[in-house]
Amino acid sequence: MTALFADPDSVLSALATLFVIVDPLGLVPIFLALTGAFDTHARRQVAIWASLIAFAILAFFTLLGEGLLRLLGIGLPAFRVAGGLLLFYTAFEMVFERRHARKADAAEAALAERADAVRPPMSANEVRSLAAFPLAIPLMAGPGAITACILLAPPVMSAPLAALGFLLLVALVCLTALAAFLASEPLHRLLGETSRTVLSRLLGVILAALAVQFVADGVRAMAGT
């Protein structure tokens, strides 16, 4: 984990971690619930803006996250342990099907807030507002994704090319989410509830293993081994 891009396995591990946490396929039914009453153009605009906002947030913490930790006096090993525990909790929710319910509750709360104010066709400001909350934050760029970016991103000052490469991975995950949103209706019919549940639990197990590795790396670093 410490030498991202030193080998292909590190790249695949980082990509898998980001993909599992953002969970583009798992967001499809929530996206449909949020935009079900909108026309095709408004739905496309929400998908594009949500992906752009999420990428901007994750890119910010990729580039400046480690500096913010130093400013707060938090060592990276300690953050690895805390971040690993947070990611393990996310994995626990995925395995036991609690994460989808939590995200659905956030979507319902956002719909309730806009029930009287939003009617199609949506204005540009309403599109960006819905894209920012709850799609971009906290569903795409939530605490888990932000934590993963800080933990996985190479140091910007000492490895700028590697940091740029990591940003490309973040962009790839956001583009995957955008593609899933744009094809949300056929994807939802294709996957079905059973397939989505099985996939979410399988990815949760993988994320749990990655989270344990984060904690182990942090403990070793703090112990000076």
CORWO-V819611 format. One record per backbone hydrogen bond with DSSP energy under -0.5 kcal/mol. NH is the residue of the N-H (numbers start at 1). CO is the residue of the C=O. E is the energy in kcal/mol with one decimal. If there is no record, write none. Layout:
# CORWO-V819611
NH & CO & E
NH & CO & E
This chain:
# CORWO-V819611
4 & 2 & -0.5
6 & 3 & -2.0
10 & 7 & -0.9
11 & 7 & -1.3
12 & 8 & -2.5
13 & 9 & -2.4
14 & 10 & -2.4
15 & 11 & -2.6
16 & 12 & -2.7
17 & 13 & -2.3
18 & 14 & -2.3
19 & 15 & -2.6
20 & 16 & -2.7
21 & 17 & -2.2
22 & 18 & -2.7
23 & 19 & -2.4
27 & 23 & -1.2
28 & 25 & -1.0
31 & 27 & -2.9
32 & 28 & -2.4
33 & 29 & -1.9
34 & 30 & -2.2
35 & 31 & -2.1
36 & 32 & -1.0
38 & 35 & -1.7
43 & 39 & -2.4
44 & 40 & -2.2
45 & 41 & -2.2
46 & 42 & -2.3
47 & 43 & -2.1
48 & 44 & -2.3
49 & 45 & -2.6
50 & 46 & -2.5
51 & 47 & -1.9
52 & 48 & -2.2
53 & 49 & -2.7
54 & 50 & -2.3
55 & 51 & -2.2
56 & 52 & -2.4
57 & 53 & -2.2
58 & 54 & -2.5
59 & 55 & -2.8
60 & 56 & -2.0
61 & 57 & -1.9
62 & 58 & -1.8
63 & 59 & -2.3
64 & 60 & -2.6
65 & 61 & -1.5
68 & 64 & -2.3
69 & 65 & -2.0
70 & 66 & -2.1
71 & 67 & -2.3
72 & 68 & -1.7
73 & 70 & -1.1
74 & 69 & -3.0
75 & 73 & -0.5
79 & 75 & -2.0
80 & 76 & -2.3
81 & 77 & -1.9
82 & 78 & -2.5
83 & 79 & -3.4
84 & 80 & -2.6
85 & 81 & -2.1
86 & 82 & -2.0
87 & 83 & -2.7
88 & 84 & -2.2
89 & 85 & -2.0
90 & 86 & -2.0
91 & 87 & -2.5
92 & 88 & -2.5
93 & 89 & -2.2
94 & 90 & -2.0
95 & 91 & -2.6
96 & 92 & -2.1
97 & 94 & -1.1
98 & 93 & -3.4
99 & 93 & -1.3
102 & 98 & -2.0
103 & 99 & -2.5
104 & 100 & -2.5
105 & 101 & -2.1
106 & 102 & -1.9
107 & 103 & -2.2
108 & 104 & -2.5
109 & 105 & -2.3
110 & 106 & -2.0
111 & 107 & -2.3
112 & 108 & -2.4
113 & 109 & -1.9
114 & 110 & -1.3
115 & 112 & -0.8
118 & 114 & -2.7
119 & 117 & -0.5
127 & 123 & -2.2
128 & 124 & -2.2
129 & 125 & -2.2
130 & 126 & -2.3
131 & 127 & -2.2
132 & 128 & -2.3
133 & 129 & -2.5
135 & 130 & -1.2
136 & 131 & -2.7
137 & 132 & -2.5
139 & 134 & -2.1
140 & 135 & -1.7
141 & 136 & -3.5
142 & 140 & -0.9
146 & 142 & -2.4
147 & 143 & -2.5
148 & 144 & -2.3
149 & 145 & -2.1
150 & 146 & -2.0
151 & 147 & -2.3
152 & 148 & -2.7
153 & 149 & -2.0
159 & 155 & -2.0
163 & 159 & -2.2
164 & 160 & -2.2
165 & 161 & -2.2
166 & 162 & -2.2
167 & 163 & -2.0
168 & 164 & -1.6
169 & 165 & -1.4
170 & 166 & -2.2
171 & 167 & -2.6
172 & 168 & -2.2
173 & 169 & -2.2
174 & 170 & -2.3
175 & 171 & -2.5
176 & 172 & -2.1
177 & 173 & -2.1
178 & 174 & -2.3
179 & 175 & -2.7
180 & 176 & -2.3
181 & 177 & -2.4
182 & 178 & -2.6
183 & 179 & -1.6
184 & 181 & -1.6
187 & 183 & -2.2
188 & 184 & -2.6
189 & 185 & -2.0
190 & 186 & -2.4
191 & 187 & -3.0
192 & 188 & -1.8
195 & 191 & -0.8
196 & 192 & -1.7
197 & 193 & -2.2
198 & 194 & -2.4
199 & 195 & -2.5
200 & 196 & -2.4
201 & 197 & -2.1
202 & 198 & -2.2
203 & 199 & -2.6
204 & 200 & -1.8
205 & 201 & -1.7
206 & 202 & -1.6
207 & 203 & -2.5
208 & 204 & -2.2
209 & 205 & -1.8
210 & 206 & -2.0
211 & 207 & -2.5
212 & 208 & -2.2
213 & 209 & -1.7
214 & 210 & -1.9
215 & 211 & -2.1
216 & 212 & -2.6
217 & 213 & -2.6
218 & 214 & -2.3
219 & 215 & -2.6
220 & 216 & -2.4
221 & 217 & -2.2
222 & 218 & -2.2
223 & 219 & -1.9
224 & 220 & -0.7
224 & 221 & -0.7
225 & 220 & -2.3
